Amino acid sequence: MFGSLMPKEGVEMSKKCTVGKCALCGRESIELMQSHIIPKLVYTRVKTYQNSRFRNFLDFNQLYQDGEKKPMLCHECEEFFSKYEVEFTNKFLDKYLSNNKQTLVPQYNGIKNYILTVSWRILYDDLFVYNSFSDTHLRSTYEFLEKRLRKYLNQIRTDNVEVCAADTFEEIKGESFGEMIALYEEAVFNSLLESLKNIESYIFTLKELGYSDKVITLLDSFILGYSYNSGDNRKFVIFSMYKGLVISTIYWNDRTIFFPGDLKQFLLSLNCKKTLKLSLKQEIDCVLSQIKEAYPKNQEILNSNNTREKLENRYKNAKKQK
Protein backbone atom coordinates (compact mmCIF):
# COMPACT_ATOMS: atom_id res chain seq x y z
CA MET A 1 0.00 0.00 0.00
CA PHE A 2 2.70 2.45 0.92
CA GLY A 3 4.88 2.11 -2.16
CA SER A 4 8.61 1.58 -1.71
CA LEU A 5 10.72 2.45 1.28
CA MET A 6 14.12 4.08 1.35
CA PRO A 7 16.95 4.03 3.89
CA LYS A 8 18.58 7.40 3.42
CA GLU A 9 17.53 10.56 5.07
CA GLY A 10 16.97 13.61 2.91
CA VAL A 11 14.52 16.13 1.55
CA GLU A 12 13.07 16.15 -1.95
CA MET A 13 15.17 18.60 -3.92
CA SER A 14 13.74 21.73 -5.49
CA LYS A 15 13.08 21.80 -9.25
CA LYS A 16 14.90 25.12 -9.40
CA CYS A 17 17.80 25.11 -11.85
CA THR A 18 21.16 24.33 -10.25
CA VAL A 19 24.41 25.40 -11.89
CA GLY A 20 27.68 23.83 -10.79
CA LYS A 21 30.30 21.19 -11.58
CA CYS A 22 29.19 17.88 -13.10
CA ALA A 23 30.29 15.09 -10.78
CA LEU A 24 31.17 12.76 -13.68
CA CYS A 25 32.66 14.74 -16.57
CA GLY A 26 33.98 17.54 -14.35
CA ARG A 27 32.75 20.41 -16.51
CA GLU A 28 32.06 23.53 -14.48
CA SER A 29 29.38 26.23 -14.55
CA ILE A 30 26.94 23.83 -16.20
CA GLU A 31 23.29 23.13 -15.47
CA LEU A 32 22.89 20.08 -13.25
CA MET A 33 19.95 17.73 -13.57
CA GLN A 34 18.08 16.16 -10.67
CA SER A 35 19.85 12.82 -10.90
CA HIS A 36 18.43 9.67 -9.37
CA ILE A 37 20.93 7.74 -7.29
CA ILE A 38 19.16 4.47 -8.13
CA PRO A 39 17.52 4.78 -11.59
CA LYS A 40 13.95 5.96 -11.91
CA LEU A 41 13.16 2.90 -14.05
CA VAL A 42 13.70 0.82 -10.91
CA TYR A 43 11.25 2.92 -8.89
CA THR A 44 8.54 2.65 -11.56
CA ARG A 45 8.80 -1.13 -11.33
CA VAL A 46 8.65 -1.18 -7.55
CA LYS A 47 5.56 1.03 -7.27
CA THR A 48 2.43 -0.76 -6.15
CA TYR A 49 0.14 1.93 -7.55
CA GLN A 50 0.69 4.59 -10.21
CA ASN A 51 0.48 7.36 -7.61
CA SER A 52 2.55 5.57 -4.98
CA ARG A 53 5.01 7.60 -2.97
CA PHE A 54 8.13 6.44 -1.18
CA ARG A 55 8.93 6.63 2.52
CA ASN A 56 12.16 6.42 4.45
CA PHE A 57 11.90 3.16 6.39
CA LEU A 58 13.76 4.74 9.31
CA ASP A 59 11.18 7.52 9.52
CA PHE A 60 7.83 7.29 7.71
CA ASN A 61 7.44 11.08 7.98
CA GLN A 62 9.99 11.49 5.19
CA LEU A 63 8.29 11.26 1.80
CA TYR A 64 9.73 11.05 -1.72
CA GLN A 65 7.70 11.51 -4.88
CA ASP A 66 9.69 9.26 -7.19
CA GLY A 67 12.89 8.32 -5.44
CA GLU A 68 15.94 10.05 -4.07
CA LYS A 69 17.66 12.46 -6.47
CA LYS A 70 20.34 15.12 -6.27
CA PRO A 71 21.78 17.86 -8.54
CA MET A 72 24.75 15.77 -9.65
CA LEU A 73 25.07 15.29 -13.42
CA CYS A 74 24.84 17.45 -16.52
CA HIS A 75 22.31 16.59 -19.23
CA GLU A 76 24.88 14.79 -21.39
CA CYS A 77 26.05 12.57 -18.52
CA GLU A 78 22.43 11.79 -17.62
CA GLU A 79 21.88 10.66 -21.21
CA PHE A 80 25.10 8.65 -21.10
CA PHE A 81 23.86 6.73 -18.05
CA SER A 82 20.33 6.43 -19.43
CA LYS A 83 21.32 4.05 -22.22
CA TYR A 84 22.74 1.59 -19.68
CA GLU A 85 19.62 1.87 -17.52
CA VAL A 86 17.28 1.15 -20.46
CA GLU A 87 19.45 -1.77 -21.58
CA PHE A 88 19.48 -3.25 -18.06
CA THR A 89 15.72 -2.88 -17.75
CA ASN A 90 14.95 -4.45 -21.14
CA LYS A 91 17.54 -7.22 -21.13
CA PHE A 92 17.58 -8.21 -17.47
CA LEU A 93 15.22 -6.60 -14.95
CA ASP A 94 11.91 -7.01 -16.82
CA LYS A 95 12.78 -10.59 -17.78
CA TYR A 96 13.64 -11.35 -14.15
CA LEU A 97 10.38 -9.81 -12.92
CA SER A 98 8.30 -11.73 -15.49
CA ASN A 99 10.00 -14.90 -14.24
CA ASN A 100 8.28 -14.31 -10.86
CA LYS A 101 11.62 -13.32 -9.31
CA GLN A 102 12.46 -16.96 -8.65
CA THR A 103 15.83 -17.17 -10.38
CA LEU A 104 18.24 -14.87 -12.16
CA VAL A 105 17.98 -14.65 -15.94
CA PRO A 106 21.18 -14.90 -18.03
CA GLN A 107 23.33 -11.78 -17.79
CA TYR A 108 24.00 -9.94 -21.04
CA ASN A 109 27.34 -8.53 -22.19
CA GLY A 110 27.73 -5.07 -20.73
CA ILE A 111 25.62 -5.49 -17.60
CA LYS A 112 28.75 -4.63 -15.58
CA ASN A 113 28.63 -1.08 -16.97
CA TYR A 114 25.11 -0.58 -15.63
CA ILE A 115 26.15 -1.88 -12.21
CA LEU A 116 29.13 0.48 -12.11
CA THR A 117 27.06 3.54 -13.06
CA VAL A 118 24.83 2.89 -10.05
CA SER A 119 27.67 1.94 -7.72
CA TRP A 120 29.57 5.10 -8.58
CA ARG A 121 26.49 7.28 -7.91
CA ILE A 122 25.89 5.61 -4.54
CA LEU A 123 29.53 6.03 -3.53
CA TYR A 124 29.71 9.63 -4.73
CA ASP A 125 26.53 10.43 -2.79
CA ASP A 126 27.90 8.77 0.35
CA LEU A 127 31.21 10.63 0.14
CA PHE A 128 30.35 14.09 -1.10
CA VAL A 129 26.70 14.62 -0.14
CA TYR A 130 26.39 12.70 3.13
CA ASN A 131 30.11 13.13 3.92
CA SER A 132 30.34 9.53 5.10
CA PHE A 133 33.54 8.07 6.56
CA SER A 134 34.85 11.60 7.25
CA ASP A 135 36.02 10.65 10.73
CA THR A 136 37.81 7.43 9.74
CA HIS A 137 41.04 6.46 8.00
CA LEU A 138 38.92 4.58 5.45
CA ARG A 139 37.79 7.68 3.58
CA SER A 140 40.96 7.88 1.46
CA THR A 141 40.34 4.33 0.20
CA TYR A 142 36.73 5.15 -0.68
CA GLU A 143 37.85 8.33 -2.45
CA PHE A 144 40.40 6.33 -4.44
CA LEU A 145 37.70 3.82 -5.41
CA GLU A 146 35.33 6.63 -6.45
CA LYS A 147 38.06 8.15 -8.62
CA ARG A 148 38.76 4.81 -10.29
CA LEU A 149 35.09 4.14 -11.05
CA ARG A 150 34.63 7.67 -12.40
CA LYS A 151 37.71 7.31 -14.57
CA TYR A 152 36.44 4.01 -16.01
CA LEU A 153 32.98 5.41 -16.77
CA ASN A 154 34.43 8.42 -18.58
CA GLN A 155 36.77 6.05 -20.39
CA ILE A 156 33.95 3.99 -21.96
CA ARG A 157 31.78 6.88 -23.10
CA THR A 158 31.25 7.29 -26.84
CA ASP A 159 29.58 10.70 -26.91
CA ASN A 160 31.28 13.99 -27.79
CA VAL A 161 31.56 15.31 -24.26
CA GLU A 162 35.05 16.58 -23.50
CA VAL A 163 35.85 15.33 -20.02
CA CYS A 164 37.65 17.84 -17.81
CA ALA A 165 41.37 17.38 -18.51
CA ALA A 166 43.50 15.80 -15.79
CA ASP A 167 46.92 17.10 -14.75
CA THR A 168 49.82 16.14 -17.01
CA PHE A 169 53.49 15.63 -16.26
CA GLU A 170 54.29 19.09 -17.66
CA GLU A 171 52.08 20.66 -14.99
CA ILE A 172 53.88 19.17 -11.98
CA LYS A 173 55.03 22.17 -9.97
CA GLY A 174 54.76 21.22 -6.33
CA GLU A 175 56.06 23.54 -3.63
CA SER A 176 57.81 20.70 -1.78
CA PHE A 177 59.37 17.36 -2.68
CA GLY A 178 56.50 15.44 -1.04
CA GLU A 179 53.91 17.47 -2.93
CA MET A 180 55.76 16.88 -6.21
CA ILE A 181 55.78 13.11 -5.56
CA ALA A 182 52.02 13.18 -4.89
CA LEU A 183 51.43 15.17 -8.09
CA TYR A 184 53.64 12.78 -10.03
CA GLU A 185 51.68 9.75 -8.77
CA GLU A 186 48.44 11.50 -9.72
CA ALA A 187 49.78 12.20 -13.21
CA VAL A 188 50.80 8.55 -13.62
CA PHE A 189 47.30 7.48 -12.52
CA ASN A 190 45.70 9.85 -15.02
CA SER A 191 47.92 8.68 -17.88
CA LEU A 192 46.94 4.99 -17.59
CA LEU A 193 43.71 3.31 -18.64
CA GLU A 194 41.54 2.06 -15.77
CA SER A 195 41.66 -1.75 -15.76
CA LEU A 196 39.30 -2.27 -12.80
CA LYS A 197 41.89 -4.53 -11.22
CA ASN A 198 40.57 -5.95 -7.91
CA ILE A 199 37.12 -4.44 -8.65
CA GLU A 200 34.33 -6.90 -9.40
CA SER A 201 30.54 -6.74 -9.80
CA TYR A 202 27.96 -9.36 -8.89
CA ILE A 203 24.20 -9.89 -8.85
CA PHE A 204 22.60 -12.22 -6.30
CA THR A 205 19.05 -12.96 -5.23
CA LEU A 206 18.00 -12.79 -1.60
CA LYS A 207 17.22 -16.48 -1.98
CA GLU A 208 20.87 -17.16 -2.90
CA LEU A 209 21.96 -15.33 0.22
CA GLY A 210 19.88 -17.71 2.33
CA TYR A 211 16.76 -15.67 3.15
CA SER A 212 13.34 -17.22 3.67
CA ASP A 213 10.32 -16.46 1.51
CA LYS A 214 8.86 -14.45 4.41
CA VAL A 215 11.87 -12.11 4.55
CA ILE A 216 12.01 -11.86 0.74
CA THR A 217 8.36 -10.79 0.69
CA LEU A 218 9.02 -8.23 3.44
CA LEU A 219 11.91 -6.68 1.49
CA ASP A 220 10.23 -6.84 -1.92
CA SER A 221 9.20 -3.16 -1.95
CA PHE A 222 12.36 -1.78 -0.35
CA ILE A 223 14.88 0.18 -2.40
CA LEU A 224 18.20 0.93 -0.76
CA GLY A 225 21.85 1.37 -1.53
CA TYR A 226 25.01 2.40 0.32
CA SER A 227 28.70 1.63 0.87
CA TYR A 228 30.26 -0.40 3.68
CA ASN A 229 33.51 -2.18 4.46
CA SER A 230 34.51 -5.35 6.27
CA GLY A 231 36.14 -5.28 9.68
CA ASP A 232 39.48 -6.39 8.23
CA ASN A 233 39.46 -3.42 5.79
CA ARG A 234 39.97 -5.78 2.85
CA LYS A 235 36.48 -5.65 1.33
CA PHE A 236 34.98 -2.30 0.30
CA VAL A 237 31.46 -2.93 -0.96
CA ILE A 238 28.86 -0.76 -2.69
CA PHE A 239 25.48 -2.43 -3.00
CA SER A 240 21.87 -1.78 -3.90
CA MET A 241 18.83 -3.93 -3.22
CA TYR A 242 15.37 -4.03 -4.79
CA LYS A 243 12.79 -6.61 -5.92
CA GLY A 244 14.74 -9.48 -4.36
CA LEU A 245 17.97 -8.52 -6.15
CA VAL A 246 21.22 -7.64 -4.41
CA ILE A 247 23.59 -5.88 -6.83
CA SER A 248 27.11 -5.21 -5.66
CA THR A 249 30.51 -3.83 -6.61
CA ILE A 250 33.43 -4.89 -4.44
CA TYR A 251 36.97 -3.58 -4.21
CA TRP A 252 39.36 -6.18 -2.83
CA ASN A 253 41.93 -4.08 -0.99
CA ASP A 254 45.15 -6.08 -1.18
CA ARG A 255 47.17 -3.23 0.29
CA THR A 256 45.93 -4.04 3.77
CA ILE A 257 48.03 -6.36 5.92
CA PHE A 258 45.66 -8.57 7.91
CA PHE A 259 46.54 -11.16 10.53
CA PRO A 260 43.46 -13.33 11.15
CA GLY A 261 42.86 -14.48 14.69
CA ASP A 262 41.28 -17.79 13.70
CA LEU A 263 40.36 -19.93 10.71
CA LYS A 264 36.91 -18.32 10.32
CA GLN A 265 38.44 -14.84 10.06
CA PHE A 266 40.97 -16.14 7.56
CA LEU A 267 38.26 -17.65 5.35
CA LEU A 268 36.23 -14.44 5.48
CA SER A 269 39.27 -12.42 4.38
CA LEU A 270 39.77 -14.38 1.16
CA ASN A 271 39.04 -12.70 -2.18
CA CYS A 272 36.19 -14.90 -3.34
CA LYS A 273 32.52 -14.77 -4.22
CA LYS A 274 31.52 -16.82 -1.18
CA THR A 275 33.01 -14.32 1.28
CA LEU A 276 31.19 -11.48 -0.51
CA LYS A 277 27.88 -13.33 -0.13
CA LEU A 278 28.52 -13.83 3.59
CA SER A 279 29.42 -10.16 3.95
CA LEU A 280 26.28 -9.00 2.13
CA LYS A 281 24.10 -11.25 4.29
CA GLN A 282 25.62 -9.78 7.46
CA GLU A 283 24.91 -6.27 6.15
CA ILE A 284 21.31 -7.06 5.17
CA ASP A 285 20.79 -8.64 8.60
CA CYS A 286 21.73 -5.22 10.03
CA VAL A 287 19.14 -3.60 7.77
CA LEU A 288 16.49 -6.04 9.04
CA SER A 289 17.43 -5.10 12.62
CA GLN A 290 16.96 -1.41 11.76
CA ILE A 291 13.55 -2.17 10.24
CA LYS A 292 12.52 -4.01 13.40
CA GLU A 293 13.77 -1.20 15.62
CA ALA A 294 11.97 1.49 13.59
CA TYR A 295 8.68 -0.46 13.43
CA PRO A 296 7.02 0.89 16.65
CA LYS A 297 7.80 4.51 15.73
CA ASN A 298 6.52 4.04 12.17
CA GLN A 299 3.29 2.45 13.43
CA GLU A 300 2.83 5.49 15.67
CA ILE A 301 3.19 7.74 12.63
CA LEU A 302 0.65 5.71 10.66
CA ASN A 303 -1.85 5.79 13.54
CA SER A 304 -1.51 9.52 14.19
CA ASN A 305 -3.63 12.24 12.55
CA ASN A 306 -5.66 9.67 10.61
CA THR A 307 -2.61 8.92 8.47
CA ARG A 308 -3.53 5.27 7.94
CA GLU A 309 -7.07 6.20 6.91
CA LYS A 310 -5.77 8.86 4.52
CA LEU A 311 -3.42 6.34 2.92
CA GLU A 312 -6.22 3.80 2.52
CA ASN A 313 -8.38 6.42 0.83
CA ARG A 314 -5.49 7.53 -1.37
CA TYR A 315 -5.10 4.06 -2.85
CA LYS A 316 -8.72 2.94 -2.64
CA ASN A 317 -9.50 3.70 -6.27
CA ALA A 318 -5.94 3.96 -7.56
CA LYS A 319 -4.82 1.94 -10.53
CA LYS A 320 -2.64 -0.95 -9.45
CA GLN A 321 0.64 -1.53 -11.25
CA LYS A 322 1.34 -4.84 -12.96
N, C-alpha and C positions, 0 to 999 in steps of 0.2 A: 504493500500500500504506500509506503513512504519513499519509494524510489530507491536510489543507491545511497550509500553512506560513505563518507570520506574521513580519513584520519588526520589530515592536517588542519591546523587552525588558520584562519584568514578571513578576509572580507572580500566580497565580490568587487572587482575592480571597476572603476568608472569607465564609461565609453569615450570619455574625453581623449582627444589625440595626445599621445605621448611621443616626444622626440628625444632621442638619446642614441646610445651605442648599441648596435645589434650584438647580442651575446655570441652568435655563431660566426658571422663573417667579419665582425669587428669594425664595420663602417660606422662612422660617427655622424651626429646631427641628422639622423634619418628617422622617419616615422616608424614607431614600433607597434606591431599588432598585439592584440590580446591573445597570447599564445596559450593553448592548453598544455599542461604538463603531461597528462595522459590524453591521447587523442580524443576528439569529440566523437568520432565514429564509434569508440568504445562505449561512451556514455549513452549514445542513442540505442545501443544494443542491450544495455543494462536496464534502461527505463522500463518500468512496469506499465505505465500509462504515458500517453503522448505529452501530457502536461505535468509529468512527475518532476519533482525537485529533489535536490540532494542535500543530505544533512551530515554534519560532522558527527561520527559515531561517539566521539568523546564528549560532545555537547550538542544536543539536538536543537539548541537555539540558533546554531549557525547554519544558515541556508545558502545553497548555491543553485543558480538557475540551470546551468548546464555544465557543471564541472569547474574545477579550479583552473584559473588562467591568470597570466601575468604579462605585462608589457616586456617582452623578451626578444622577439625576432622581427626583422624587417619583412616586408611582403614577399620578397624573393626567397628568403630562407624558409618562410612558411610554405610557399609553393614547393620548394625543394623537399621538405619533409612530407608534404601532402601526398606525393606520388608513392612514397613507401607505405604510408598509412592506408591508402586505397588498395594497394597491392596486397598488403597483409590481410585486410578485411575480406577481399574477394577470394584470395587463394588459400587462406587458412582459417580465419576466425569464423566466417559464415558457414564454412563447411563443417567446422568443429561443432558449432551450435546446432546445425541441422542434424548432426549425428548424436543428438541428445546428450552431448558433453560427456560421453562415456569413455572415449579414448581419443588420443591425439590423431589428427589426420597427418598424412605425409607432409614434411616441411619442404617448401620450394626453395630453389636457389635464390639467394638474396634476402631471405628472412632475417639473417643476422643484421643487415643494415637497418631494418625497421626496429629491431630490438635496441640497437645502439642509439638510434635517434631518441627513443624514449628514455633510455638509461642516462644519456647525457643530460637531457632536460631535467630529470629528477635530481641528478647530482648537482647540476648548476643551481637549481632552486634551493637545494639543501645548503649549499656553500654560500651563495651570494645573495639570497633573499632571506632565508631563515638564519644564516650565519652559524650553521651547525659546526660542531667540532672546534669552535674558536678557542676553547680553553683546554685543548689537548694537543699532544705532540703528533696526533694522527692527521691533523688538517693538511700538512704539507704533502702527505701521500695522496689524500683525496684531491688536492689541487693538481698534483702531477697527473693523476688519472683523468681528471676533467680535461686537462690540456691535451692529453693524448687522444681522448675520444673526440674532442673538438677538431683536432688536427686531422684525424682520419675522416671525419664527416666532410670537412672542407676538401679533402683530398679526392673524394669519390664524386664530387658534384660535377655535372656536365653542363650547367647553365653558364651564362656569361658574366656572372657576378665576380668582380675582382676582390678577392679576399684581402683584408688589410695586411700589408706586407710585414713580414717579421724582420727582426734585426739581422744584418749580414755581418760577415767578418770585418768588412771595411768600416763598420760603425762602432767597433769595440773601442771605447775610450773611457775606461773606468778610472776613477780617481785613486784607487789603491790596487795593489796586486791581487788581493782577494776578490775585489769587485770585478777586475778584468777576467779572472778565472771563471767567475760565475757567468759573466757575459759571454765568454768563449764557449762554455758548456751549453748555454742557451742557443748560441748561433749554430753549434753542431747539431743540437736537437732539431732546430728549424730547417736545417739543410738536408735532413734524412727523411725518407718516406716512413710513415707510421706503419709498422708491421703487425701491430696488436699482439706482440709477443706477451705471453702470460695473461692475456685477456681473452676470456671465453664467454659464450652466450648459450643459455639453455632454456628450454620450455618444459615444464612438468605439469602434471595435473595434481590437484589436491589428493586424489586417490593414490597416485604414485608415491606421495609423501607419507601415506599411511593414515589418512583421515577417514573417519566413518561417513556414511551417507548423511547422517544427522548434522554433522559439522559442515559438510560440503553444502548442504541446503541452507544452513545458517549464513554461510559466507557468500552465497551465490550473488547477492546484490551489493556486495561491498566492492568498492574500488579504492585501492590504496597503492602507494609506492614511496619508498625512501631508501636511504643508504645505511648500511651498518657494517661492522667489522667483527671478526672473531677475536676471542680473548688472547690468542697468541699473536695477533697482528699480522697474520699471514694471509688471511682471506678478507678482501674488501669487496663487499657485495652491494649491488644496486638491484632492487627487484620491484616488480609491480604484480598485483594480483587482482583478477576479476574473472567472473563466470567460471570458476573452478580451475583457472589457469594460473600458474606461477611462472613468471617470465623474469629471467635473471641474467645479469652480466657480472662476472667475477674477475677480479684482478688477484692473481696469485703472487703475493709479495715475497719473492725469494731473497730479498735483501735482509730480511729479518733473521737474526740468529735465535733459534728457539730450542730450549732444552726441556723436552717433555718429562713430566714427573712420573708418568706411568704409561703402560701400553695403550690405554684408551686415548690419552692425550696425543700420543704419537700417531695413532691411526687417524685421529681427527685433523691432524696437521698436514696430512698428505694431500698433494695436489691431485685430487680425483673427483669424479662426478658424485660418488657415494658420499664423500665428506660434505660436498655442497648441499646435497639433499638433506643430510642430517642438520646442517647449519640452518637451512631454510625452515625446516620443521621447528627447530628451537625458537626461531624468530616469530613464526606464525603462532606458536603456543603463547608467546608473550602478547601478541595481538589479541588472542582469545581471552587472556587474563584481563586485558584492558577493557574489552567489551563487557566482560562479566562485572568488573568494578564500576563501569559507567552505567550499568543497567538501572539501578535504583534511581539515580538522578534523572536519567532520560525518561523513565516512567513518570516521575514527578512532573516533568515538563509536559509530557503528553496529557496528563490528567489536569493540568492547570489551565485556567481561562478557556475552558471548553475546546482545547486544542485538538483532542482526539476526535470530538464531534465535528469540528471544522474540517479535519482531514478526511473523515468519512464522507462528508458532504461534497468535498472537493472532487473525490474520485468516484462518487456514486454513479454518475452518468458519463464518466470519462471513457474514452475509447482505449481499450486495452491493447498493448503492443503484442506482436506475435511472439 
